[in-house]
């Protein structure tokens, strides 16, 4: 007799993604969908014994930058190693489509500067077998990967596609330009994009230091694009904004976001962080979000589940001395030779005395904020006490923090990673982050997988949410059912993916089997497995007993099975 199910997960503690209390149940899968939840009598072609283990929906990360990696790699690492089964890319207004051949260099410079993707990686890896955005989706549809992926129409390539060099130089768009961009966004949404994204942040610069094409786009231009979403009657808007005009009274920039939602009739979300140099800005923005939702405008803040981890090291993209003029003489050396030179007293003295030079002043300020850095360690501690900060340690030693940073970087085997909590850890406290996570108008996101290859490795935030917030945090912790919901159902519905994120009959059979007691994340480490030998940060986890995508087991105990059921997701579900 034929077995009635393709897969049965037996006897697990099911956390179904709705926020409900965990319960013991079996999960049966047939034809890529969940066929039964409860006591399942029938056998499965494959079975997973889950007694004593948690069974959750697959995690959904709606803020990634796998736009390039999706074209050359069949694995969305590190995200797929942390229980993520669906990602949304094309965020922050950057990407690779639409694009004419003559504009490829421009988009490469934008992605290199904004997302820390080495130029050689894009030149070697991106096939550029498209020009229009629908062509790009067709190219993605041919891919077979370990997880599902969806994308958005990014503003920077769109602006350059329509305006050419005028778009690069951030000239005002003409009425004809705006009409063309609006029509192309509508076309992209009808072809399967989940939304439109843009950036208005001064942190976003090209590899040559120029502001990206979208930063100063006028409200009239954004409104025209918003009307394209309105005509399509689908899609979401995503953006990054500095909200520099924000005061305790409000924000004129946020008022513009309200008008974009009114013009489009579509939901909007933006990156919401607690940045110490902008005290209390996050609180003002949360109040504005609440007021907008009470007025019927669907606006959410995308928040991070841990401090944004800027990582610095001799093998990474940056460190406090990497932009000093004297460092250029050693930056291309192998690590051992580099360490030998950096340990020379004369070179150390020069580097400690020199002023760094870098084309992105915001990034330079972060790199030199050494007093606010910590040693990351292994296992990594993303919420270390103030006594471990470099300024406190240096004071005890009677030396400047900059000198301590130097000694730590060149000590031992030279692989020490310094961790700078760039956001969400003001005064070495997670209290503000907790408040943002609990707010009903926020959604956990910001994994940034596929970008910042040598600077940030936050795609493991899903594991951190379950270990830190639910299990290990000193003091008040978050409920398991609620935490799982925030990693699954809430982000899925925020971008229109209503066919996943829950363990219920008829839903897509994406799920994780997790040993919550053993769940942990290791420290990130550099690997050279990108096209052209490019470097990126990898980060492993332990405790994921199995990950299932569309009913197929893709990972067992952290080991890739070879299954590639992941596909492009076209449009809302």
N, C-alpha and C positions, 0 to 999 in steps of 0.2 A: 504494500500500500504506500502511495506517495505521502511524504510528510506534508502536513497542511501549511507549514510556515517555513520561510527562508531562514529565520533567525529567532531564537527565543532567549531572552535574558531572564534567568530564573532566580527568584528569591531575594532580589535586591531591595534596598530601602529607596523607594521611588520618591524623588523630589521633582514634581511634575512641571515646574516653571510657572505655575499660577500663583505662587505664594502660599499655597496650602501646606498643612503640616505633612511631614514625610510619612509614608506608609509602606508596608511590605507588599510587594506585588511582583508579578511576572510581566514582561513586555514581549509581545509577539509581533513579528515584522513579516510583511508579505508585499512583494513588488515595490519595495522602497518606501512603503508607508507603514505606520503603526496600525496593526490589525486588531490588537486586543491589549487591554491593561487590566490585570487582576489575576485570578487563578487560571492559568492556561494549561489545559489538559493535553492538547496536541503537541507533537514533537516538532522540532525545528531541524532543518538541514544542517545548521550549525547552532550550537548552544553555548551560552556563557553562564557559568555558575557565579551568582552575585551575592550569595549569602554573606551578610556582614559588610557589604559594600554599598556605596551610594550610587544610584542611577539617576542621571540628570539629562535634560535635553542638551544637545550640542550648543556650545557658546557662540554668540553672534557678536562680532566686532565691527561696528559701523564706521570706524575711523582708521583706515589703513592707507598705505601708498604702494600697494603691490602692482601698480600699473605697468611697470617694466618687468618685474620678476614674473608676472603672469604670462609673459610672452616667451620666456626662455627656460623657466623651471616648472616642473610638474609638482613641486612641493612648496607650500606656503609656510616655510619655516621662518621664524620660530613659532608663529601662531598655532599651526596645526599640532605642535607638540604640547600645547597647553589647553587642549580640549576645544579649541575653536573649530567650528565646522562650516561657518559662513563668514565671509568678510565683505565689506563694502570699501572700494577704493575710489580714486578720483576726487579725493578731498582737498580742501584748501586752495582750490582753483588751479592746481598744477596737474600735468599729465602729458600724454603723448598724442592726443587726437582732439579735434581734427588737425591735420598737419600736411602742408605741402612740402615737397622735398627740399626746397630752398630755405625752409624755416626749421629744419631739424636741429641745426646748431644752436639756434636760439632756445629751443625747448630743452636741449641738453644742458645749456648754461643755467637755465632757470632751475631745473631739477637738481643739478649739481650743487647750486648755491642754497636752495631752499631745503632740500631733503637729504643732503650729504650723500648723494649717490655718485661715485667716481665716474668721470667722463669716459674712461676706457670701458667701464662696465656697460654703459649705454651704447657706446659705439660697437662693441663686440656682441652685445646681447639682444638689443631691440631690433627686430627684423624689418620694421617700417613697411610692412606689406599692407598699407592702408593710406588713404588720404582723408576721406570723410569720417565722421564719427560712426555712422552705420557700418562702414568698411571695417573700422577698428573692432566693433562688436562682432562682426562676422569672423574676423581673425581670432578673437578670443573664444568664440563658440566652437572653434576647431580644437581647442586645447582640452586635455584630459589631465586632471589634477587631483590632489589628495583631499581637497575641500571645495565647497561651492564658493563662487565669487561673483560680485556684481559691481557695477561702476556708475559714475556720474559724469556729466559733461562739465569739464573744468574750464574756468573763465579765461585763464592765460592763453592756452592754445587757441581757444575760440576767438579771442581778441586779435591774436597775431594772424590767424587764418583769414579773418575778415579785413583787418586794417594793415597788415604787413608791418613795415618799419614804423609807421605812425603808431601802431598799437604797442610796439616794443618801447617806443619813446614816450608812451603814456599821453599822447595827444588826445584831446576830447573827441569822442565819437560823433560823427555826423548822424543826421536822421537816417540816412541810407545805411550807415554802419550798424546803427541800433536795430533797424528793421531786419538786417541780415542776421545779426546775432540772435535776435528773438526767434526768427524762423529756424535757424540751425539748432537751437535748444529744443524747440518743439519737435523737430525732426529726430534729434537724438533720443528724446523721451519716447516717441512713438516707435523707435527702433529697439528700445529696451533699457535705456538708462534709467536709473532710479531717481535721478535728480540733477541739480546744478550746484556747483560749488565755486566759491571765490575767496580771495584773501585781501584784507585791508590792513595788514600788519607790517610795520616797519622792520620787523625781524626778518621778513622774507625778502631776500636779495639774490641776485644771480651770482654765479661764481666770480664775476668781475666786480661785484659790489653794488651794481645798479639795482634800484627798486624793481620789483617784478611788474609786469604790464598792468596788473589789475589794481594796484594799491590806491591809486587816486581816481579810479573810475567814478564818474559822477552818478548821483542818484538817478538821474534821468536814464542813464544807460542801464543801470540795474533794474529799474522799473520796467523798461522795455523788455528785458529778459524775463522778468517776473511775469509779465503778461503772456509770454510764450508758454510758460508753465500753466498759466490759467487757461489758455486756449487748448492745451493738451489735456487739461483736467487730471493731471497726474504728476507725481514727482515731489521731491522735497528740496529745500534750499539749505545748504551748509556753508558756513563761512568762519573765518578766523579774523578777529578784529581786536585792535588794541584798546578801543573805547577810551581814547586819551582825553576826551572831553567830559568824562564821567565825574560827577561830584556826588555828595550825599543827597543832593536834590534830584538827581536824575542824569540822563544822557541824551543829547540831541542825536547822537549816532544810533542809539537804541530806538529813538523815535522813528528813524528812517527804516529800521528793521520792521517795525510795526506796519509802516506803509507798504513795504514789500510783501508782507503777508496779506495785507488787504488787497493789493493789486493782483496777486497770484491766486489767492484762495488756497494756498498750499502751506504745509508745515515748514517751519524753519528751526534750525538748531545751530549753535555756535559754541566754540571752545570757551569754557568757563574755568578759570584757575584762580587760586589765591597766590598772588605774586607779592612778595614782601615789599618791593619798591612802590607798589600801588596799594597801600593798606586800605582795607574795607571796600575796595572796588567791587569785589565779588558779592558783597552783601547788597550793595545798591543794585547790581544787575539782577540778583535773585528777586528783589522786590519788584523790579520792572517786569521780569518774566511772570511773576505772579499776577501783577496787574493786567498784563496782556492776556493771559489765559482767562482771567475773570471777565475780560471784555470779549472773549470768544476768539482770540488770536492764538493759534497753536505755535508757541515758541518754547523751545527747551534749551537748557544748557547741557553741553557735553562735558562731563567731569571725569577726572582720573581717579582710579581706586588706590593710588599711592603717589608719593611725591614724584614729580617728573624728574627722572634720573639722568642728568647730564654726566657722562662718564669720560674721564680723561686719563690717558696713559701713553707711554712711549710707543705702543703698538696700535694706538687708536688715532682718530682723525685729528684730535687736538689735545693739548695740555697747556698749562700756564706759560710755558716757554716756547711753544711750537711756532709762534709768530715773531719771536725775537730775531733780529738780523743775524746774530752769531750762530743761531741754531741751524741755519741753512747749510753750514759746512758739514753737519753730521746727520741731517734728517734722512738721507738716502742710504745710510749705512746699515748693515745687518745689526741685529740687536746687540750681540756681544761686542762688536766693534764700537757701536754707538755708546754703550755703557762705559767702555774703557775711556773714550774721549770725554764723556760727561763727568767722569770722576776726576778729571784733571783739575786741580785747584784754580788754575788761571781761567779755564773756560767757565767753571762754575761762577767765579767772581764776575766775569763779563755778563753772563746770562742773568745773574741776580741784579745787576746794575742797569741793564738795558731796558728801554721802553719798547714794548711790543708794537708791531705795526700790522693792522688788519683792516680789510675793506668794509667789514660789517661792524660798526661800533657797538651795537647791542650784543653781538656774540663776543666781542672782545671784552666787554665789561664782565660777562659771565665767566670767561676763561681766567680772568685775573682776580676774581672774587674768592681768593684761596682761603681766606679766613672762614668762609662758610662751607668749606668742603670737609668731607670725611673719607677715610679709607673704607672701600665698599666691603671687603672681606668675602669669605666663602665658608658657610652660606652667607648670602648677602643680607645686610640689615638696612632696610630702607627707611627706618624710623629710629636712628641712633640717638642716644642722649647728647645733650649739649656739651658734656664734659669730653666727648670724643671728637668734637669739632676741631679743626686745625688751629683756629685762633686760641682756643683754650689749651690745647696741647703745647702750642708754641710758647704761650705765656709761662707755662710750668718749666719749659726748657730754657727760657730766657733768650729766645731767638725770634726773628720775624716769621710770621706764617709762611711767607714766600720761600724762605730758606728751608723750613720744614717740608713744604711741598716738594722742593727739589730733592731733598735727602730721601724722602719716601719713594719718589719716582725712580731714582737711580740705585736705591738699595736693593739687597737681595738679588733676585733673578731679573729685575727690571720689569716685571709684569704686574706690579701694583696698579690697581685702578682707583683713582680718586673719584668720589661721588659728590656731585653738587646738586642738592635738591633745588632745582630752578623754580619750582612752584609747589604749593600745597604743604609746606612744612615751615611756616612762619613761626619764629621763636622756638624751633624744635618741638612743635606741637602738631598733632594730627586733628585737633578739635575743629578747625575750620573746614578741613577736608571731610570730616564726618558729617558736619552740618550740610555740606553740599551734596554728599551721597544720599542723605536721608530726605532731601527736598523732593516733593512729589513732581516737580517740573524739571528734573534733571534725568539724564541717562548716562550710565557708565560707558565710556568709550576711550578714545585716545591711545590705542595700542601702538599706532604709527608703524606697524609692521611693513617691511619693504622699503623703509626710508631710514635716514640717519644711521647708515650702516656702521659707522665707526664712532658714534656719539651717544646714541640712545638705544636701549633695548627694553622697551616697555611693553612689548607684545605679550609678555608673561603676566600681565596684570590680572588675568583671570585666575591663575593659580594663587597669586598674592591675595586676591579678594577672599578666596576660600580659606587660606591659611591664616592670614593676619586678622582680617575683620571678623571672620566667623569663629576662628579657633584660638588664636594666640595673642590677640591684642590685650594688653593690660587694661583692666577696667571693663567698661561696657562693650559688649560684642554685638554683632548683627545676627539676627536669626538666620538659620540655614535656608529655610524656604524662601525668605525674602531675598537673601543674597543670590541664590540661584536664579530667581525671577529677574533680578537686575542684570544678570549675565546672559539671559536667554530671551524670554518673552518680551520684556520691556524694550530692548534695542531692536528686536525683530519688528515689532509693531511700530516703532518710531520711524522706520524707513519703508513701511508697507509690506514687509515680508510676513504676512499673516499665516503662512503655511508651515511655519517652523517655530521653534522656541518653546514648545510644550510637548509633554508626553501624554498624548490623547489620541484616540482612534481617528484615523484619517490624516493626521499630521505627518510631515516628512520624517522618516526614521533616521534622524540625526541624534546621537546620544553618547554619553560618556558613562563608563563604569569606573568608579573612583574609590580608592582606599583613603578615606579622609584622614585617618590616623597617620598614614605614612606619607601623605602628600607634602611635597616640599620642592623648592626651586633652588637650583645651583647658581653659582655666580656666572655672569656672562663671560665669554672668552672669544677672542678673535679667531676666525677661520678664513682660509683663502679659497673659497669655492664659488666665487662669482665669475661671470665671463671675463676673460682677460686676466684671470688670477686675482681679481679684486677681492678686497677684504670686507668682511662684515662680522657683526657680533652674533654669536649663537648663545642660546640659553636653554638648558635642559630642565626637565621636571621629573620627579619620581612620584608614583602613586596613581597615575592614570593606568588602570588595568586594561582598559580597552576604549577606543574611540570608534564610533560607527557613523558612516556618512551614507545616507540613502540606502541603509540596510546592509552595507558592506563594511567589514571590519578593516579599518585603515591602519590602526596602531594597536599593538599588544605590548603592554608593559614598556611603553616608550619606543618600541621598535617598529619601524615602518613595515607593513605587510606586503607592499607592492601594489595594493589596490588603488585605483585611480577613478573613483566614482564622481569626483567633483566636476561640476560643469558651470558655465556662465549662467547666471540667473538673469533673465530678461524681464524687466518690468515687475510691478508690484504683484503680490499674490494674496 
